[in-house]
Amino acid sequence: MNRTKELRIFHSFEEENTAEHRRLARMSPEERLRELAVLQERRWGRNWGKKPMIRCASWERVTWAD
């Protein structure tokens, strides 16, 4: 796997978003899934797919939704 690092400084969030969208557009579906797996592992740990993330769910009725 080719591991290169690139540092870019953007002048606005819009410029950064445009560059990120271009980067994602150049990626293959497999590369995108690999990147998602890395992010999920960073957030949830190595067992992220083995345990349920939601332990309890609840709902309530509100008067303004009727």
C-alpha positions, -999 to 999 in steps of 0.1 A, spaced: 0 0 0 14 34 -9 14 57 21 21 93 13 11 123 34 1 156 20 -4 188 39 -26 214 23 -37 247 38 -71 261 26 -83 296 27 -120 287 34 -142 258 44 -157 259 9 -123 254 -7 -116 225 17 -150 209 9 -144 211 -28 -110 194 -25 -124 167 -3 -152 160 -28 -126 157 -56 -105 134 -35 -135 111 -28 -146 111 -64 -111 98 -74 -114 69 -49 -127 34 -59 -156 19 -39 -131 -4 -22 -109 25 -11 -139 43 3 -150 12 22 -114 8 36 -114 44 47 -148 40 64 -135 8 82 -105 28 95 -127 56 108 -152 31 125 -123 13 141 -109 45 155 -142 55 169 -156 22 182 -125 0 186 -117 -33 170 -150 -49 182 -172 -22 166 -193 -48 146 -196 -74 173 -216 -54 199 -248 -34 193 -242 3 194 -277 13 206 -285 -3 239 -319 14 246 -343 34 224 -373 54 236 -399 77 221 -424 101 234 -454 119 219 -452 156 217 -482 179 213 -468 200 185 -463 170 162 -501 161 160 
